Structure formats: structure tokens, C-alpha cells
Amino acid sequence: MAAAARYFCTAGRGLEPFLAREVRARLGATEVEHVVGKVFFTAAAEPAELKELKSGERLFLLLKRRVPLSVCRDKGKMLHEIKRLLTEEPESCLDVIATWRKLCSHKGKKDDVSQENPLPRKRKPEEEINIACKRQKAGQEREVVSEGCQAGAGENCVVSEESDQDYPTDSRAALEGPARSSMEKPIGNEKQNFSFRVSCRCSGAIAKILTSQEIGRAVGIALRKQFGWQADLRAPDLEIFLHLNDVHSVVGIPLFRLPLANREYIKTAGLRSTVAWAMASLAEINVGAFVLDPMCGLGTILLEAAKEWPEACYWGTDTSDSQLEGASVNIKTAGLDDKIELLKASVKECFVSEGLLCCC
């Protein structure tokens, strides 16, 4: 049985109550609290159990959670307060990292650890610089550090600016090249031979004073001085994520490389999988029930329902051939041909008989 740890999971707007209920029911979580966009909880669970969360986006081990930072025009003072989030209690920080290491070393979960990024080839430094220039010219929000920063030389650190949706994105992963697995590269003393990178997202009042790049650089330098770690954008042993806004200051370590919302069995994406799961959960599907989605589209609701509640029969109707074709591919990919039946029909002609649950 895994030791209890404190986590937070991001959620789409409005899905926080669903996620809070799910972590209680699925993980037996305690100290559950939800705010806008996040759910905080304590659970003693293995990575495989944590990965089964259906209404969450990204899962993190919680390093620090504090009240919002006081915003002033003195950048130096603000950066000092931000750095203290990770340096004022170094032993507490190392304890959480030790927990992260145990979770990542869980047998049979090598492909799930957050630091792995198996990509076909490395990009040359010249390519990286060209990509960075193109991104800047295109006005992208995400900032890419220079080649010298990637090498972790001198006072440079590793920083990336995150979007509000996903953390980290495929485009950033492609820039980084193939990463080493923390499973394949054993970590010895935390104060030596330990590589890291910092990802930061800030919004609200603080974003008007400091950029994610400035915050990440300051935190990276502070961590390097505090622990003797080496900055590494390509293949870090550890990633530190900061989210600073007007509600709170949160620091965490991503537990999985890909978002929980990424479903390998969905070939053609339609409705967001987390939303589909939440909608299906509202139907309170029982064993032996017949469930109809009269406007099934690509069948995402039916897929999420059949995966979670397999002891029921599912029907989906739609008037669009292309939507039904996409739904059929998704159903076959998920191996649910025997659970879900698709029909071309108009919702106006559908008659829902007694005992038939309607997920529309």
C-alpha cells in the first residue's frame, strides 16, 4: 500500500465538484478541497489508481501551497518571495521529491512517469534556435530559452511559460527532444547529479509585473544554489511547476507525462473526455440498463460510459454519416463493439421507452 501523499489535480471549469467526488469514491481521498480549476486532496494510492481519474486534467504532487503573493512594483522583492516558496523549507521539499521518486519507480509504470518523452530524434542546436525565432516572430506566448540556457551553464536556468490549457504541450516536448527516463537514470544524492527544469504559469495581478520567464529563471537559480542541481531542458530528472495567480501560489511536481484527459482509446476527438465522463456519471447507470445517446456524434459519452459502467447496453444515434463513421472507429479502437450499437436516425423520431436512460 502506498504512503499517503498530498496531491492537486487540475480540472476544467465547472468540473471541480465532479473531480472532488471522484477522488473520494475512487481513491478514498481525504482533506478534499476544490477551488476554481483545481482539486486538492490526500490519498494513499498507487500510480495505476491515480491514472484512472476520469474527470481531471493533470495530476501533481503538491510541494507548496500559499496565499497569493503581495503584488508591488519592486520586482526584486517579489522574486525573493517567490523563491522562498521552495527554499525556506528545504527538507520539506526533499521529502516530497522522495515521495515522487517512489511513485516513479513503481514497478511496471515506466511509460507513465512524467519525465519520459520518447520522440524519434534529437534536434540539432541550430534547429532549436530556428524554431525559437519562428515562435517569437509568430507572437506565441510560450518562450523558449536560449541554447546556453538549455545547457544549464553559469547562472542560467531552465524555464518555460505554460498556456492555460495543457501542461507541457506537444510542441514544447518536440523542441526538447527525447528525454531520459528517471527510471533508467537512477538518482543518487539529491544535492548532486540531479537535473531539473522549471515551468511557470502566472496570471492576474502578478502577471502584470513579472513574466513567467523571469520567475522561472529566478527560481531555477535559487534551486541550483540551494541544492546543487543542474538545469536541463532536454532530459531533466525532475520538473518543478509553479502556478501563481490571485487565488493562491501553488508549486507541484507533475506525476504523469501526459494529461489524464488523454484517452488512448479515442481515435477521433469530439467532446472533451472529462466532460463526457461527467455527463455519463449524471445518468447513474445501473447494471443491465439500456442507455441511449440520441445525438451521439463521435460517441465520446458512450465510450466513457461503457468504459466506466460496462454492465449495461449502449445505443447511439445520429443523422451524420461522418460522425457515425468516426464513432465507429473510436468504438473499435476501444474494443467496445459488443457494448455499443450505432444507428443512423433522427432524434425527432426516437422514442425513449420506459427503463431506457437518455444521455443527451
N, C-alpha and C positions, 0 to 999 in steps of 0.2 A: 504494500500500500504506500503510495507516495505521501510525502510530508505535506502538510497544509501550507499553502503559499497565497500571497495576495496578488490578484490579477486586476487588469481592466481590459474591457473589450469595447471597441468602437461599434456604433450601430447607426443605421440610417435614421433620419429624423422621423420620430413617431414610433420607432420600433424598440425604443428603450424598455418600455414595460414588458413587451414580449420576451426580450432577452433576459430581463431580470427574472421573470417566471421560469424561463427555460433553464438558467443556471441553477436555480433552486431544485427544479424537478430532475434534471439530467445529472447534475454533479453533486447534489446535496449541499450546495453552496450556502455559506453563512455571511453575515455582515454585508448583505447585498444592498447596494445604493446606486440609483441611477440619476444622472444629470443629462443635460442636452448632449446627445452624441456619444455618451459613454455609460458603461455599467461597471461598477467596482464590486468585487466580491472576493471571498476567501474560500478556497476549495482544496481538498486533498485528492487530486486526480492525476492519472497518467496522461501523457500526451495524446494517446489514441482517444481517450474520453474527451479531452478538451477539443480535439479536432472535430468532434461530432456536433458541436454547437451549430445550429442552423440559422439563427436569426442575427448572428453577429458578423461583423466585417473583419476586423483584425484584433488579434489577441496579444496582450503584452503582460510580462511580469512587471509589477509595479515597483519602481525604485524609490520614487519620492512623489508626494502629493502635498502641495502647499497652497495657501491662499494666493490670489492674484498679486503679482508684483506691483509695488508702488511705482507709478509712472512719473518720471520727471525728465527735464531736459538734459540732465547730466548723464551722458551715455556711460561714462566710466563707472559711476555709482551703480547704474542699473546692471551693467555687465558683471560687476562684483557680486551683486545679489544673486544673479543667475548662476554664477559659478559656485556659489555657496550651496546651491541645491545638491550638488554632487560631492563637494569637498569638505563640508562641515562635519559629516559623519562617515568617514571612510570605511570603518568596519562594517557599518550597516550596508553600505554599497557592496562591499566584497561578499557579504553574506548572501545577498540577492543573486549576485553573479555565481556564487557556488551552487545555489538552487537551480539557476539556469543551466549550468554545466551538467547537473544530474539529469535534468529533463532532456537535454540534448543527447545525452549518452544512453538514453533509454533504448534497450535492445530492439532492433527491427525497425527503428524510426529514422534511419539515416537520411532518407529522402525528404523528410519533413522539417528538418531543422532550419531555422530562419536564415542562416548564413550561406547555405548552399545555393548555387546559381549555375547549374550545368548548362553552359552555352557552347556552341560549336567551336569557336576560336577566339583568340585574343585579338584585340585591335592594336595596331601599332600606335605609338605615341602621337605620330603625325595625324593619324585618323582621328584620334581623340580631340586633338586641338581643332581640327577642321569642323568636327561635329559641334564642339563648344561654340565656335564662331558662328556657325549657322543658327544655332539655337538663340544666341544673343541677338543676331540680326532679325530673327523672326519674332522677337519680343516675347519669348517664352518666359514664364515665371520662374522655371527651375533654373538655378545657377549651377554651372559645372566648374569645379575647382581646376586650377592650372596643373600642368604636368608636375611642376615642383611640389605642389600641394599633395598630389597623388602619391609621390614618393615618401611623403612624411618627413621631409628634410627640414632642418633648422627649426623655426618657430611655427612652421605651417601645420595645419591640421586638416582633417577631412570633414567636409560639410556638404550637405545637400538641402535644398529647400523643397518642402513637400506641398502637394496640392491638397485640397480639402477632401478629395475622394479617396484615393488609394495610396498606400504606403509600401514599399517603394514601387515605382512603376516599371513596366517592362522596358521603357525607353532608357531609364537610368541603369537598369540591370544590363542592357545591351552595351552601354558605354563602359561599364566596369569590366566586362569580360568575364571569363569563367572564374568562379570563386572556389577557394579551398573549403572543404568541409571541416567544421570544428570537430567532427568525429574522426576525420582522417589525420588531423593535426593536433595531437594531444597538447593540452595546456599544462604547463608546469606551474611555477610560481607566478601568482597573479601580478606581481610587481616587476616581472621580467619577461621578455619574449612574448608579449601579449599585444596583439594588434587590434585596432578599433577604428570605427568611423562614427561620426555624429550626424544625425538627421534632425532637422528642426523645422517646426511649423509654428508660426506665430500669427495672431490675428487680434483685432481690437485695437485698443489704445497703444499697446506696446509696439505693434507693427508700424505705427506712425513715427516711432523714434528709432527703432532698431530693425535691421533686416535679419532674415534667417541666417544669411551668410555670416554676418558679424557675430551673432550669438553662437553659432556652431563653431566658429574659429576660436572664440574666447573659451568656450567650454572644452574644446579639444586640447588647447594649450594647457588649460588647468589640469585636465586629466593626465596628460603626459607628464607634467611636473609632479603631480600628486602620486601617481602610481608607476611611473616609468614606462608606460605603454607606448607603443609605436603606432602612429596614424597610418592607415592603409585603406584606400578607397576600393581597391580591387578585390582583396580577399581577407577581410577582417575576421578575427576570431569572434568579435563582439560588435554589436551595433547599439548605440545609445540613441533613443528617440525622445525629443523634448517637444511638448505642446504647451505653448504659453498663450493665454487669452485673458479675457476679462472675468472669467469664472474661476479659473484655478491655474496653477502651474503644475504640470504633470511630467514625470520622467519615467520611461519604461524601457524594457528590452523586448523586442518582437520575438515571439516564440516560434512562429512558422514563417517560412519564406513567402508563401502565397496567402492571399486573403482567404478566410474561412468561407466567404461567399462564392469563391470559385468552385464550381461543381464539375468534376471531370466527366460526369455522365451527360452534361448538357452540351451538345454539339453546336446548336444554333441558339444563341441567347435571345430571349424575349423579355418578359417581365423579370425584374431583379429577383434572384432566387430567394433572398431573405424575405422579401415582400410576399412572394408566392407561398413560402412556408408559413408565414404568419397568417395569411388568408386561409390556408388549408386548416390551420390549427383552430380557427374560429368555428369551423364546421363540427368540431367534436366528433370525429369519425369513430364509429364503433366497429367491432368485429362483425363481419357479414353484411355491412352496409353497402348500398349501391350509391355511388357518388357521380353526379353529372356536372360537367362544366360546359354550359351551353354555348359559350363563346371562347373556346379553349385556346385559340391562337396557336402558338408553338408548344402548347401543352405543359408549360412550366409549373402551373399549380397542380396539375395531375401528377407530374413527376415527383414533386416534393411530397405530395400527399401519399402516393404509393410507396415511396421510399421509407417514409416515417410510419405509415399505418398500412402494412402490406396485407392485412387480413380483411380486405374489402375489395369490391369490384368497382372499376372506374370507367366512365364513358366520357368522351369528349366530342363535341360537335362544332363545326364552323362552316361558313359558306365559302371560304377562300381555299382554293386548291393549293396555293403555295404555302399557306400557313399549315395546312394539314400535312403536306409533304415534309415540312420542317419538323413538325411534331412527331411524325412517324420516325424520322431519323433519330431524334432525341430519345424516343421510347426504345428503339432498337439498341442504341448505344448504352442505355441504362439497363438493358436486359429485362424490360418490363412488358414485353409483347403479350404475355399471358395475363397481365393485370389491367391493361388499359386498352380499350377499344375505341377507335376513331370512326366517326360518321360525318358525311357531308350533309348538313341540314341547317335550316334557318331557325333561330331562336324563337321566332314568332310561331313556329309550328310545333315547338317542343312542348310536350305535356309532361309535367312532373307528377308522377303518381305518388300515392301515399307510401312512405318509407324510403323515398328517394331523396338524398341530400343534394342540394344545388349549390355549387361553389362558383357563383358568378359575381 
